[in-house]
Amino acid sequence: DTAVSQTPKYLVTQMGNDKSIKCEQNLGHDTMYWYKQDSKKFLKIMFSYNNKELIINETVPNRFSPKSPDKAHLNLHINSLELGDSAVYFCASSPWTGRETQYFGPGTRLLVL
Amino acid sequence: RKEVEQDPGPFNVPEGATVAFNCTYSNSASQSFFWYRQDCRKEPKLLMSVYSSGNEDGRFTAQLNRASQYISLLIRDSKLSDSATYLCVVNIGETGFQKLVFGTGTRLLVSP
């Protein structure tokens, strides 16, 4: 059973397009996250939701809009894609406590041409 | 100054060697600490949490020095399968939620 799943796994698109990445977790966790890992492999938090409520919103362009229809899903919509958006996007989930680990999805490799 | 700093490596070691990674963090209010492992083109996975008293999991030993804001990971008897990038991770979230800050990772290559 896949704990945290993301679709699609790969996404190649043109500048200016709008795209979405979906994430689902079957671990019963309350909190979900989106991370971006750039070409230098630096992994950075973008957003965090707890029970459908936004709790972390880092300095991310407002072209990025997360949506959580329920606590098992956290989707990421990106408008007007730019070359600099090319990266690997990881979804993660964790229980609502500070010391528990986060479980990561397999990543979505986005390439903007 | 980066919030979490690590030597990027790579560390090239032969099988059976002992290797140590170090990490420093800048936020003295950090709540919890972890080492994650990331294989090439894969997601990060928890290797171990790091506790103030130090902790061991098989061949892996983690240490935390809150006064110096320093975290270490020791790998004994290295295996080929230990080749990966090791990420030092610090939770700077307030009580009740996590905000993980990742180091850039230290790459380990274990050779036969």
Interface residues (C-beta under 8 A of the other chain):
Chain A: T31 K40 K41 F42 L43 K44 I45 S48 N50 I55 I56 F90 S94 W96 T97 G98 R99 E100 T101 Q102 F104 G105 P106 G107
Chain B: Q31 S32 F34 K42 E43 P44 K45 L46 S49 T85 L87 N91 G93 T95 G96 F97 Q98 K99 L100 V101 F102 T104 G105
